[in-house]
Amino acid sequence: MIEGVRTKPLRVIPDERGYLMEMLRCDDEVFEKFGQVYVSVAYPGVVKGWHYHKLQTDYFTIVRGMMKVVLYDQRKESPTFGELNEFFMGELNPVLLVIPPYVVHGMKAIGTEPGYLVNCPTQPYNYQCPDEHRIDPHGGEIPYNWERKDG
């Protein structure tokens, strides 16, 4: 796994009314600090990414549907420089994914339904000076092909 990336399996607690799933707690060992919470929705087959942050750590959980989340370590000083990680996350695999600064990430909704991502980053979005650095998802700078891998 890419240096600094961590996962936390999430527990779904069902009962006759529905279910509850905790995503991130302030007493989790992976918790750093709170910036904001937001939802990002991707339609089936849509790639969102690549991007990275210089300041914030992201805490991703897919709460509806399924998404493929891909990470790329572009940090030259990292022992995992150049490494790619794929995570298949969502209703069938509830997990919290911690993405440190400078790790490039993108996601793609897989299946027939939109994917709903909840992020609790360590920094609030700065509208005047966004900590959002984008790379073309199909431009070839990151050695990854977003096409489905049949077999």
ChimeraX commands (.cxc) that place a marker at each C-alpha (Angstrom):
marker #1 position 0.00,0.00,0.00 radius 0.5
marker #1 position 1.13,3.55,-0.70 radius 0.5
marker #1 position 3.00,5.12,2.22 radius 0.5
marker #1 position 0.59,7.03,4.51 radius 0.5
marker #1 position -2.58,5.56,2.99 radius 0.5
marker #1 position -4.72,3.74,5.52 radius 0.5
marker #1 position -8.01,1.90,5.51 radius 0.5
marker #1 position -10.53,1.19,8.21 radius 0.5
marker #1 position -13.16,-1.51,7.66 radius 0.5
marker #1 position -16.56,-0.11,8.55 radius 0.5
marker #1 position -19.18,-1.92,10.57 radius 0.5
marker #1 position -22.78,-1.85,9.42 radius 0.5
marker #1 position -25.22,-2.20,12.32 radius 0.5
marker #1 position -28.61,-3.30,10.94 radius 0.5
marker #1 position -31.92,-3.64,12.71 radius 0.5
marker #1 position -35.58,-3.76,11.71 radius 0.5
marker #1 position -35.65,0.02,11.12 radius 0.5
marker #1 position -32.67,0.15,8.76 radius 0.5
marker #1 position -28.97,0.42,9.58 radius 0.5
marker #1 position -26.28,2.66,10.97 radius 0.5
marker #1 position -22.66,2.87,9.82 radius 0.5
marker #1 position -20.07,5.01,11.58 radius 0.5
marker #1 position -17.52,6.39,9.12 radius 0.5
marker #1 position -15.07,8.45,11.18 radius 0.5
marker #1 position -14.79,9.20,14.87 radius 0.5
marker #1 position -12.57,11.70,16.65 radius 0.5
marker #1 position -11.18,8.82,18.74 radius 0.5
marker #1 position -10.15,6.75,15.66 radius 0.5
marker #1 position -6.40,6.31,15.34 radius 0.5
marker #1 position -6.65,7.57,11.73 radius 0.5
marker #1 position -8.41,10.83,12.71 radius 0.5
marker #1 position -6.35,14.01,12.34 radius 0.5
marker #1 position -8.78,16.95,12.43 radius 0.5
marker #1 position -12.09,18.17,11.01 radius 0.5
marker #1 position -12.33,20.54,8.05 radius 0.5
marker #1 position -15.76,19.93,6.49 radius 0.5
marker #1 position -18.03,17.16,5.22 radius 0.5
marker #1 position -19.34,16.90,1.67 radius 0.5
marker #1 position -20.99,14.47,-0.75 radius 0.5
marker #1 position -19.73,13.96,-4.31 radius 0.5
marker #1 position -21.83,11.93,-6.75 radius 0.5
marker #1 position -20.52,10.27,-9.91 radius 0.5
marker #1 position -22.79,8.82,-12.55 radius 0.5
marker #1 position -22.10,5.27,-13.80 radius 0.5
marker #1 position -18.88,5.08,-15.80 radius 0.5
marker #1 position -17.82,8.66,-15.01 radius 0.5
marker #1 position -14.23,9.27,-13.89 radius 0.5
marker #1 position -13.64,12.08,-11.39 radius 0.5
marker #1 position -9.96,12.88,-11.03 radius 0.5
marker #1 position -7.06,12.99,-11.15 radius 0.5
marker #1 position -6.37,15.52,-8.42 radius 0.5
marker #1 position -4.32,15.94,-5.26 radius 0.5
marker #1 position -4.03,18.31,-2.34 radius 0.5
marker #1 position -0.96,19.93,-0.82 radius 0.5
marker #1 position -2.51,20.59,2.59 radius 0.5
marker #1 position -5.47,18.33,3.25 radius 0.5
marker #1 position -5.90,14.68,4.06 radius 0.5
marker #1 position -9.07,13.12,2.62 radius 0.5
marker #1 position -11.27,10.57,4.40 radius 0.5
marker #1 position -13.36,8.83,1.71 radius 0.5
marker #1 position -16.35,6.57,2.30 radius 0.5
marker #1 position -18.70,5.44,-0.47 radius 0.5
marker #1 position -22.16,5.35,1.12 radius 0.5
marker #1 position -24.26,4.36,-1.90 radius 0.5
marker #1 position -23.39,2.38,-5.00 radius 0.5
marker #1 position -19.90,1.16,-5.79 radius 0.5
marker #1 position -16.83,3.09,-6.87 radius 0.5
marker #1 position -13.31,2.27,-7.91 radius 0.5
marker #1 position -10.95,4.67,-6.12 radius 0.5
marker #1 position -7.41,4.75,-7.52 radius 0.5
marker #1 position -4.39,6.32,-5.84 radius 0.5
marker #1 position -1.00,7.18,-7.33 radius 0.5
marker #1 position 2.06,8.12,-5.26 radius 0.5
marker #1 position 3.74,11.04,-7.03 radius 0.5
marker #1 position 5.89,11.95,-4.00 radius 0.5
marker #1 position 9.50,11.49,-5.16 radius 0.5
marker #1 position 10.79,11.16,-1.58 radius 0.5
marker #1 position 8.27,8.42,-0.72 radius 0.5
marker #1 position 9.37,4.77,-0.47 radius 0.5
marker #1 position 6.27,3.93,-2.56 radius 0.5
marker #1 position 6.93,6.55,-5.28 radius 0.5
marker #1 position 5.24,5.52,-8.55 radius 0.5
marker #1 position 2.98,2.93,-6.88 radius 0.5
marker #1 position -0.73,2.61,-7.77 radius 0.5
marker #1 position -3.47,1.31,-5.45 radius 0.5
marker #1 position -7.01,0.35,-6.46 radius 0.5
marker #1 position -9.86,0.15,-3.96 radius 0.5
marker #1 position -13.34,-1.16,-4.80 radius 0.5
marker #1 position -15.50,0.55,-2.21 radius 0.5
marker #1 position -19.16,1.02,-1.43 radius 0.5
marker #1 position -22.22,-0.83,-0.27 radius 0.5
marker #1 position -20.60,-4.22,-0.93 radius 0.5
marker #1 position -17.32,-3.20,0.73 radius 0.5
marker #1 position -17.84,-0.47,3.36 radius 0.5
marker #1 position -14.46,1.06,4.17 radius 0.5
marker #1 position -12.92,4.38,5.14 radius 0.5
marker #1 position -9.95,5.33,2.94 radius 0.5
marker #1 position -7.41,7.86,4.27 radius 0.5
marker #1 position -5.56,9.72,1.49 radius 0.5
marker #1 position -2.59,11.87,2.58 radius 0.5
marker #1 position -1.47,15.12,0.92 radius 0.5
marker #1 position 0.26,14.89,-2.49 radius 0.5
marker #1 position -1.17,11.40,-3.20 radius 0.5
marker #1 position -3.02,11.69,-6.51 radius 0.5
marker #1 position -6.51,10.20,-6.49 radius 0.5
marker #1 position -9.48,9.66,-8.72 radius 0.5
marker #1 position -12.66,7.64,-8.68 radius 0.5
marker #1 position -15.06,6.02,-11.08 radius 0.5
marker #1 position -18.62,4.91,-10.42 radius 0.5
marker #1 position -18.90,1.23,-11.29 radius 0.5
marker #1 position -22.08,-0.72,-11.85 radius 0.5
marker #1 position -25.42,0.65,-13.00 radius 0.5
marker #1 position -26.11,3.19,-10.25 radius 0.5
marker #1 position -24.43,6.47,-9.30 radius 0.5
marker #1 position -21.74,6.29,-6.62 radius 0.5
marker #1 position -22.11,8.58,-3.59 radius 0.5
marker #1 position -18.87,9.54,-1.88 radius 0.5
marker #1 position -18.78,11.23,1.53 radius 0.5
marker #1 position -15.51,13.01,2.32 radius 0.5
marker #1 position -14.47,14.50,5.65 radius 0.5
marker #1 position -11.23,16.30,4.73 radius 0.5
marker #1 position -8.97,17.96,7.28 radius 0.5
marker #1 position -9.33,21.39,5.63 radius 0.5
marker #1 position -12.41,23.38,4.61 radius 0.5
marker #1 position -12.57,24.28,0.92 radius 0.5
marker #1 position -10.92,27.65,0.27 radius 0.5
marker #1 position -12.86,29.35,-2.53 radius 0.5
marker #1 position -10.22,32.08,-3.02 radius 0.5
marker #1 position -7.23,29.70,-3.14 radius 0.5
marker #1 position -8.40,26.09,-3.61 radius 0.5
marker #1 position -6.07,23.28,-2.51 radius 0.5
marker #1 position -7.17,21.34,-5.60 radius 0.5
marker #1 position -4.53,20.43,-8.16 radius 0.5
marker #1 position -5.86,18.63,-11.24 radius 0.5
marker #1 position -4.33,16.21,-13.74 radius 0.5
marker #1 position -6.15,14.98,-16.89 radius 0.5
marker #1 position -7.55,11.49,-16.10 radius 0.5
marker #1 position -6.90,10.34,-19.68 radius 0.5
marker #1 position -3.78,12.39,-20.45 radius 0.5
marker #1 position -1.19,9.70,-19.77 radius 0.5
marker #1 position 0.71,11.55,-17.03 radius 0.5
marker #1 position -0.48,8.94,-14.51 radius 0.5
marker #1 position 0.23,5.36,-15.73 radius 0.5
marker #1 position -3.33,4.09,-15.35 radius 0.5
marker #1 position -6.10,3.10,-17.76 radius 0.5
marker #1 position -9.62,3.79,-16.45 radius 0.5
marker #1 position -11.26,1.28,-18.84 radius 0.5
marker #1 position -13.03,-1.72,-17.35 radius 0.5
marker #1 position -10.83,-4.82,-17.20 radius 0.5
marker #1 position -12.87,-7.74,-18.55 radius 0.5
marker #1 position -11.61,-11.27,-18.34 radius 0.5
marker link #1:1,2 radius 0.2
marker link #1:2,3 radius 0.2
marker link #1:3,4 radius 0.2
marker link #1:4,5 radius 0.2
marker link #1:5,6 radius 0.2
marker link #1:6,7 radius 0.2
marker link #1:7,8 radius 0.2
marker link #1:8,9 radius 0.2
marker link #1:9,10 radius 0.2
marker link #1:10,11 radius 0.2
marker link #1:11,12 radius 0.2
marker link #1:12,13 radius 0.2
marker link #1:13,14 radius 0.2
marker link #1:14,15 radius 0.2
marker link #1:15,16 radius 0.2
marker link #1:16,17 radius 0.2
marker link #1:17,18 radius 0.2
marker link #1:18,19 radius 0.2
marker link #1:19,20 radius 0.2
marker link #1:20,21 radius 0.2
marker link #1:21,22 radius 0.2
marker link #1:22,23 radius 0.2
marker link #1:23,24 radius 0.2
marker link #1:24,25 radius 0.2
marker link #1:25,26 radius 0.2
marker link #1:26,27 radius 0.2
marker link #1:27,28 radius 0.2
marker link #1:28,29 radius 0.2
marker link #1:29,30 radius 0.2
marker link #1:30,31 radius 0.2
marker link #1:31,32 radius 0.2
marker link #1:32,33 radius 0.2
marker link #1:33,34 radius 0.2
marker link #1:34,35 radius 0.2
marker link #1:35,36 radius 0.2
marker link #1:36,37 radius 0.2
marker link #1:37,38 radius 0.2
marker link #1:38,39 radius 0.2
marker link #1:39,40 radius 0.2
marker link #1:40,41 radius 0.2
marker link #1:41,42 radius 0.2
marker link #1:42,43 radius 0.2
marker link #1:43,44 radius 0.2
marker link #1:44,45 radius 0.2
marker link #1:45,46 radius 0.2
marker link #1:46,47 radius 0.2
marker link #1:47,48 radius 0.2
marker link #1:48,49 radius 0.2
marker link #1:49,50 radius 0.2
marker link #1:50,51 radius 0.2
marker link #1:51,52 radius 0.2
marker link #1:52,53 radius 0.2
marker link #1:53,54 radius 0.2
marker link #1:54,55 radius 0.2
marker link #1:55,56 radius 0.2
marker link #1:56,57 radius 0.2
marker link #1:57,58 radius 0.2
marker link #1:58,59 radius 0.2
marker link #1:59,60 radius 0.2
marker link #1:60,61 radius 0.2
marker link #1:61,62 radius 0.2
marker link #1:62,63 radius 0.2
marker link #1:63,64 radius 0.2
marker link #1:64,65 radius 0.2
marker link #1:65,66 radius 0.2
marker link #1:66,67 radius 0.2
marker link #1:67,68 radius 0.2
marker link #1:68,69 radius 0.2
marker link #1:69,70 radius 0.2
marker link #1:70,71 radius 0.2
marker link #1:71,72 radius 0.2
marker link #1:72,73 radius 0.2
marker link #1:73,74 radius 0.2
marker link #1:74,75 radius 0.2
marker link #1:75,76 radius 0.2
marker link #1:76,77 radius 0.2
marker link #1:77,78 radius 0.2
marker link #1:78,79 radius 0.2
marker link #1:79,80 radius 0.2
marker link #1:80,81 radius 0.2
marker link #1:81,82 radius 0.2
marker link #1:82,83 radius 0.2
marker link #1:83,84 radius 0.2
marker link #1:84,85 radius 0.2
marker link #1:85,86 radius 0.2
marker link #1:86,87 radius 0.2
marker link #1:87,88 radius 0.2
marker link #1:88,89 radius 0.2
marker link #1:89,90 radius 0.2
marker link #1:90,91 radius 0.2
marker link #1:91,92 radius 0.2
marker link #1:92,93 radius 0.2
marker link #1:93,94 radius 0.2
marker link #1:94,95 radius 0.2
marker link #1:95,96 radius 0.2
marker link #1:96,97 radius 0.2
marker link #1:97,98 radius 0.2
marker link #1:98,99 radius 0.2
marker link #1:99,100 radius 0.2
marker link #1:100,101 radius 0.2
marker link #1:101,102 radius 0.2
marker link #1:102,103 radius 0.2
marker link #1:103,104 radius 0.2
marker link #1:104,105 radius 0.2
marker link #1:105,106 radius 0.2
marker link #1:106,107 radius 0.2
marker link #1:107,108 radius 0.2
marker link #1:108,109 radius 0.2
marker link #1:109,110 radius 0.2
marker link #1:110,111 radius 0.2
marker link #1:111,112 radius 0.2
marker link #1:112,113 radius 0.2
marker link #1:113,114 radius 0.2
marker link #1:114,115 radius 0.2
marker link #1:115,116 radius 0.2
marker link #1:116,117 radius 0.2
marker link #1:117,118 radius 0.2
marker link #1:118,119 radius 0.2
marker link #1:119,120 radius 0.2
marker link #1:120,121 radius 0.2
marker link #1:121,122 radius 0.2
marker link #1:122,123 radius 0.2
marker link #1:123,124 radius 0.2
marker link #1:124,125 radius 0.2
marker link #1:125,126 radius 0.2
marker link #1:126,127 radius 0.2
marker link #1:127,128 radius 0.2
marker link #1:128,129 radius 0.2
marker link #1:129,130 radius 0.2
marker link #1:130,131 radius 0.2
marker link #1:131,132 radius 0.2
marker link #1:132,133 radius 0.2
marker link #1:133,134 radius 0.2
marker link #1:134,135 radius 0.2
marker link #1:135,136 radius 0.2
marker link #1:136,137 radius 0.2
marker link #1:137,138 radius 0.2
marker link #1:138,139 radius 0.2
marker link #1:139,140 radius 0.2
marker link #1:140,141 radius 0.2
marker link #1:141,142 radius 0.2
marker link #1:142,143 radius 0.2
marker link #1:143,144 radius 0.2
marker link #1:144,145 radius 0.2
marker link #1:145,146 radius 0.2
marker link #1:146,147 radius 0.2
marker link #1:147,148 radius 0.2
marker link #1:148,149 radius 0.2
marker link #1:149,150 radius 0.2
marker link #1:150,151 radius 0.2
view
